[in-house]
Amino acid sequence: MKTTGKIVVTGGAGFIGSHLVERLLEKADEVFVLDNFDAFYHGKEKNLADLHAKKGFTLVRGDILDYECVRKIFEKAEQIFHLAAQPGVSFSLLNPVKTNLINTEGTLNVLRAAAECKARRFIYASSSSVYGIPLTMPVSETHPTKPLSIYGVSKLAAEQYCFLYHTLRNLPVVALRYHTVYGPRQRPDMAIYKWCKALIDDKPPVIFGDGMQSRDFTFVGDIVTGTLLAAESENAVGQVFNLASGTTIRISDALALLQRILGKPATSIDFQPSKSCDPPITHADIGKARDMLGYKPAVSFEEGLTEFAGWIKKFMPQSLT
């Protein structure tokens, strides 16, 4: 059954955002996407190509830094999913001002407008980057937050603004810390996409470090499911949750599995120095999301990587024949 009421997704043309919008259109009468189609991420228009004909879908080209634009689109919104951001840990070290402007001040703009419009629920997409180097594992939501990058600091600052608005303006906020999301429509700057491109082009894929680092890879479909659960659960308001698979995969093993699935073995691997902004491991404790939201990741890494490879083969078919 479809729900009445207006839903807004900022950054809805992006990798995760477009998947979320697809699912929302199955359950909601009105879904508005606000996206500025920043040049950082080319080709986002394709992510929404099949949605323009869907009943209830509206795309607004606008910027979260434009308060009047945000305020207008938020009018009468029941739920707001704030996914618009400047992504990229490495990018943030080279572009700290832009990263902070979009992720922190942009979020403050969005919160102001959401509070003015009295939104029933505000979902903020945060990041595992807020944790930094794990002191204990798996990492729970109470773990100290000591980010290693400008990106991580900007996401943590935005989280703090969210909860301040929850306290001071009674805005029903939920923050979700996404962990290493992958799947179809993944951004071209992300590791799995880069590995695919290198393998398809018969070039050595790059690994930073020795490949023994581990990541809590989470399939985009599971992230969307958790995000929707957070939007509906009354227990979620005022809380922060890890959304992850709750398991870890070594970087070298992930690349080996990708080669097997694609049927494109690498002739060599380009090992480069590790990045100081990258933690050696990400491994989330998802017990809180499981117990309070009913969140249960359903897609294994091999299943998700196979689905991603299928998308890549359609996206770059000429290179895989």
LUMNUVEX-675964 format. One line per 8 residues: for each residue y, x, z of C-alpha. Coordinates in Angstrom, 2 decimals. Layout:
<vopas>
Y X Z | ...
</vopas>
This chain:
<vopas>
0.00 0.00 0.00 | 3.43 1.31 -0.92 | 6.05 1.68 1.78 | 9.52 0.27 1.39 | 12.53 2.45 1.94 | 14.12 5.44 0.31 | 12.65 8.93 0.60 | 14.50 12.11 -0.35
12.98 15.52 -1.06 | 15.35 18.47 -1.29 | 13.91 21.22 -3.46 | 11.58 18.61 -4.92 | 11.27 20.38 -8.27 | 9.78 23.48 -6.66 | 6.19 24.59 -6.21 | 5.39 22.72 -2.99
8.11 20.11 -3.45 | 6.80 18.81 -6.77 | 3.30 18.32 -5.32 | 4.82 16.48 -2.37 | 6.84 14.23 -4.65 | 3.72 13.32 -6.64 | 1.95 12.21 -3.47 | 4.98 10.36 -2.16
5.23 8.34 -5.37 | 1.75 6.98 -4.60 | 2.98 5.47 -1.33 | 6.72 4.92 -1.57 | 8.96 2.60 -3.59 | 11.83 5.08 -4.01 | 11.58 8.86 -4.13 | 14.73 10.87 -4.83
14.61 14.57 -5.66 | 17.60 16.81 -5.04 | 17.34 20.19 -6.75 | 19.85 22.65 -8.20 | 17.33 24.42 -10.51 | 18.49 27.86 -9.40 | 17.83 30.65 -11.90 | 15.68 32.47 -9.31
12.76 30.24 -10.28 | 12.55 29.57 -14.02 | 10.58 26.67 -15.46 | 10.84 24.22 -12.58 | 11.68 21.44 -15.00 | 8.03 21.48 -16.09 | 6.93 20.69 -12.53 | 8.49 17.24 -12.82
7.71 16.59 -16.47 | 5.12 13.89 -15.76 | 7.17 12.16 -13.08 | 10.24 10.98 -14.98 | 8.43 7.91 -16.26 | 7.12 6.99 -12.81 | 8.58 3.87 -11.25 | 10.80 4.68 -8.30
11.45 8.31 -9.24 | 15.02 9.61 -9.39 | 16.13 13.19 -10.02 | 19.56 14.34 -8.88 | 20.76 17.77 -9.97 | 22.81 18.97 -7.07 | 23.18 21.67 -4.44 | 22.54 21.45 -0.71
25.71 23.50 -0.23 | 27.68 20.55 -1.62 | 28.01 18.30 1.43 | 29.42 15.30 -0.44 | 26.54 15.40 -2.91 | 23.99 15.61 -0.10 | 25.68 12.86 1.90 | 25.66 10.54 -1.10
21.98 10.97 -1.91 | 20.99 10.62 1.76 | 22.65 7.22 2.09 | 20.04 4.70 3.35 | 17.26 7.30 3.31 | 14.38 6.54 5.66 | 12.68 9.93 5.42 | 14.09 13.29 4.36
11.87 16.23 3.47 | 13.94 19.40 3.43 | 12.15 21.96 1.25 | 15.15 23.40 -0.61 | 15.50 27.10 0.20 | 16.03 30.57 -1.15 | 12.48 31.97 -1.01 | 11.31 35.53 -1.16
10.94 38.00 1.70 | 11.67 41.02 -0.50 | 14.45 39.17 -2.33 | 16.16 38.48 0.99 | 16.42 42.17 1.84 | 18.33 42.78 -1.39 | 20.29 39.51 -1.27 | 20.93 38.79 2.41
24.13 36.78 1.96 | 22.67 34.37 -0.59 | 19.51 33.95 1.48 | 21.43 33.16 4.65 | 23.90 30.91 2.84 | 21.23 28.67 1.32 | 18.63 28.71 4.08 | 20.90 28.52 7.11
24.23 27.01 6.05 | 22.50 24.83 3.46 | 20.17 23.46 6.13 | 23.14 22.81 8.41 | 24.74 20.78 5.61 | 21.54 18.78 5.16 | 21.24 18.13 8.89 | 24.85 16.94 9.11
24.28 14.46 6.32 | 20.92 13.29 7.69 | 22.44 12.62 11.09 | 25.39 10.76 9.57 | 23.02 8.60 7.54 | 20.75 7.98 10.55 | 17.53 9.06 8.82 | 14.36 7.80 10.51
12.56 11.13 10.08 | 13.65 14.63 9.05 | 10.91 17.08 8.03 | 11.90 20.73 7.80 | 9.74 23.20 5.85 | 9.81 26.43 7.84 | 7.67 29.53 7.41 | 5.16 31.81 9.10
7.75 34.54 8.47 | 9.46 33.51 11.71 | 6.67 35.18 13.73 | 6.83 38.77 12.49 | 3.98 41.06 13.59 | 1.35 39.08 15.55 | 0.89 40.14 19.17 | -2.11 37.85 19.63
-4.29 36.02 17.13 | -4.56 33.38 15.98 | -0.82 32.79 16.29 | 0.16 29.57 18.05 | 3.52 27.84 17.92 | 4.42 29.39 21.31 | 4.05 32.93 19.96 | 7.29 34.98 20.14
9.44 34.75 17.02 | 10.58 38.18 15.84 | 11.05 38.03 12.06 | 10.80 41.17 9.94 | 13.10 40.00 7.14 | 16.40 38.29 6.41 | 14.34 35.41 5.03 | 12.43 35.03 8.29
15.62 35.15 10.35 | 17.27 32.54 8.12 | 14.30 30.17 8.44 | 14.22 30.60 12.21 | 17.96 29.99 12.51 | 17.56 26.81 10.47 | 14.74 25.70 12.78 | 17.05 26.13 15.75
19.72 24.03 14.06 | 17.11 21.33 13.42 | 16.19 21.05 17.08 | 19.82 21.19 18.12 | 20.49 18.16 15.93 | 17.43 16.49 17.43 | 18.88 17.01 20.91 | 22.57 16.40 20.27
22.48 13.78 17.51 | 19.09 12.16 18.18 | 17.86 13.09 14.70 | 14.04 12.69 14.61 | 13.13 16.21 13.49 | 9.78 17.86 12.79 | 9.47 21.53 11.78 | 6.45 22.81 9.85
5.61 26.50 9.56 | 3.88 26.89 6.19 | 1.47 29.83 5.80 | 0.97 31.68 2.47 | 0.80 28.61 0.25 | -0.93 28.93 -3.13 | -2.09 26.62 -5.91 | -1.01 25.18 -9.27
2.70 25.65 -10.09 | 2.95 28.65 -7.80 | 6.20 30.57 -8.19 | 6.04 33.54 -10.60 | 7.23 35.94 -7.87 | 4.19 35.27 -5.64 | 1.24 37.65 -5.38 | -1.57 35.50 -6.80
0.55 34.52 -9.80 | 1.51 38.16 -10.39 | -2.13 39.23 -10.18 | -3.09 36.59 -12.74 | -0.36 37.68 -15.10 | -1.41 41.32 -14.80 | -5.09 40.53 -15.40 | -4.28 38.33 -18.38
-2.10 41.07 -19.86 | -4.80 43.71 -19.20 | -2.54 45.56 -16.77 | -3.45 46.82 -13.29 | -2.61 44.27 -10.59 | -0.41 45.60 -7.79 | -1.42 45.70 -4.14 | 1.12 46.85 -1.58
-0.72 48.89 1.03 | -4.46 49.55 1.12 | -5.59 45.96 0.52 | -6.98 45.60 4.03 | -4.13 43.28 5.07 | -5.16 39.68 5.66 | -3.44 36.40 4.89 | -3.95 32.82 5.99
-3.95 31.45 2.43 | -3.34 27.69 2.42 | -3.90 25.42 -0.56 | -0.85 23.42 -1.57 | -2.73 20.12 -1.37 | -3.54 20.73 2.29 | 0.09 21.62 2.97 | 1.20 18.34 1.42
-1.33 16.39 3.47 | -0.09 17.99 6.68 | 3.52 17.34 5.72 | 2.84 13.65 5.14 | 0.99 13.38 8.46 | 4.01 14.89 10.21 | 6.25 12.31 8.59 | 4.24 9.39 9.96
3.09 10.54 13.41 | 5.26 9.37 16.29 | 3.92 12.28 18.36 | 5.41 14.76 15.89 | 9.11 14.17 16.59 | 10.78 17.12 18.27 | 7.79 19.37 17.62 | 6.98 22.43 15.50
3.57 22.82 13.86 | 1.67 25.53 12.05 | 0.30 24.29 8.73 | -2.32 26.73 7.49 | -5.99 27.03 6.66 | -6.71 28.63 10.04 | -8.78 31.34 8.33 | -7.98 34.75 6.91
-8.82 36.52 3.66 | -8.31 40.21 3.01 | -5.92 40.92 0.16 | -8.50 43.07 -1.64 | -11.12 40.32 -1.34 | -8.68 37.72 -2.65 | -7.99 39.83 -5.73 | -11.72 40.44 -6.30
-12.42 36.71 -6.13 | -9.60 35.97 -8.56 | -11.01 38.46 -11.07 | -14.41 36.79 -10.88 | -13.02 33.28 -11.28 | -10.83 34.26 -14.23 | -13.55 36.37 -15.81 | -10.98 39.15 -16.21
-12.03 42.27 -14.28 | -9.28 44.80 -13.61 | -9.75 48.25 -15.10 | -7.77 49.63 -12.16 | -5.59 48.53 -9.27 | -2.08 49.81 -8.72 | -1.82 50.57 -5.00 | 1.79 50.94 -3.92
3.34 51.70 -0.51 | 3.23 48.80 1.92 | 6.44 46.90 2.62 | 7.96 47.11 6.07 | 8.84 43.42 5.90 | 5.21 42.35 5.47 | 3.04 41.87 8.59 | -0.49 43.31 8.42
-2.00 39.88 9.06 | -1.11 36.21 9.20 | -3.57 33.98 11.03 | -2.44 30.64 12.39 | -3.77 28.59 15.27 | -3.77 25.07 13.80 | -5.08 23.35 16.92 | -1.79 21.61 17.66
-1.55 20.12 14.16 | -5.21 19.11 14.32 | -4.90 17.42 17.71 | -1.49 15.78 17.31 | -1.37 15.03 13.59 | -5.03 14.78 12.61 | -4.50 17.69 10.22 | -7.71 19.14 8.78
-7.58 21.57 5.83 | -10.08 20.41 3.22 | -9.90 23.02 0.42 | -11.64 26.38 0.70 | -9.97 29.47 -0.71 | -12.50 29.71 -3.53 | -12.03 26.04 -4.45 | -8.27 26.34 -4.38
-8.24 29.56 -6.35 | -10.50 27.97 -8.96 | -8.05 25.09 -9.31 | -5.16 27.52 -9.60 | -7.04 29.48 -12.29 | -7.60 26.27 -14.23 | -3.87 25.61 -14.18 | -3.10 29.17 -15.27
-5.49 28.85 -18.21 | -3.52 25.83 -19.41 | -0.21 27.51 -18.66 | -1.05 30.73 -20.54 | -3.92 29.68 -22.82 | -3.19 32.18 -25.57 | -3.86 35.08 -23.21 | -7.25 33.85 -21.97
-9.02 33.12 -25.22
</vopas>
